[in-house]
Amino acid sequence: MSGGALRVGIWDPDPAVADAPDVLLIHGVTSSHLAWPFVVDGLPGVRAIAPDLRGRGASNTLEGPAGMSAHAADLAAALDALGIERAVVVGHSMGAFVAVVLAHRYPERVSRLVLVDGGLPLDVPAGLSTDELVAGILGPTAARLSMRFADPGEYIEFWRRHPAFRADWTPELEQYLAYDLVDDGHGALRPATSYDTTADDTRDMNTGGALPAALAGLQHPVRMVTAPRGLQDEPPGLYAPEHLARVLAAHPEIAHERLEGLNHYTIVMSPAGADIVAAVVREELARA
């Protein structure tokens, strides 16, 4: 891997399962592979591969630039290392944008795409600075990256107040949050993803050339599911209905479903959301 080693989480099926299909799961902009256990629970008999993208989780020390194309190259290298020729690819949030670029740059590695609340252009005004883009899309999520915490308990309490998880707090979520923390070098803990990494990827995702080229050259079957509430559990979510209708009209080949009662996090990080996403993935596996 360019710049170091990529950490990859792997959930193997029961050894009795022969020829288990492979699913590649790609997390969001400040997330890690531990965003996926709920979805994996709904995929019995499947080998699930979920990397920590460069700059996140245990891959946060990889050197070199990020961006959608760099992430796609990392994922292709991970598939090579695992001996996986082709997989159904599932991306959440920024991971959905990475998935689209992966399918464009390495079409032979992808059989079908599932995009979860991401992957199509967001409704952002032209001409914004990088900081304005990050603030406009991520809001308090970006501010958290500059915060410091005394211990994991303080970080977990910070998230307990988060509106997205008021009704969906689980032990798995606490494990995900504890994994997110790294030493800041000054006696405190910080989120593993740096603001600079988030800013670079957010800029590339919204203003770079890789995504438009990938969407123009879509050649794989694509399913997209979206949530009606956003990162702060607020309507109308990452994709307002009017904007979503416009971008879907430009890509009539994409099959879309709106999943009611969920937000941008709980669509994969709660039992209710993950059950639906896993069912979609199972359907796509059956068609692969």
Buried (B, 14 or more C-beta within 10 A) or exposed (E): BEBEEBBBBEBEBEEEEEEBBBBBBBBBBBBBBBBBBBBBBBBEBBBBBBBBBBBBBBBBEBEEBBBBBBBBBBBBBBBEEBEBEBBBBBBBBBBBBBBBBBBBBBBEBBBBBBBBBBBBBBBBEEEBEBEEBBBBBBBEBBEBBEEEBEEBEBBBEEBEEBBBBEEBBBEBBBEBBBBBBBEEEEEBBBBBBBBEBBBBBBBBBBBBEBBEBBBEEBEBBBBBBBBBBBBBBBEBBBBBEEBBEBBBEEBEEBEBEBBEBBBBBBBBBBEBBBEBBBEBBBEBBEEB
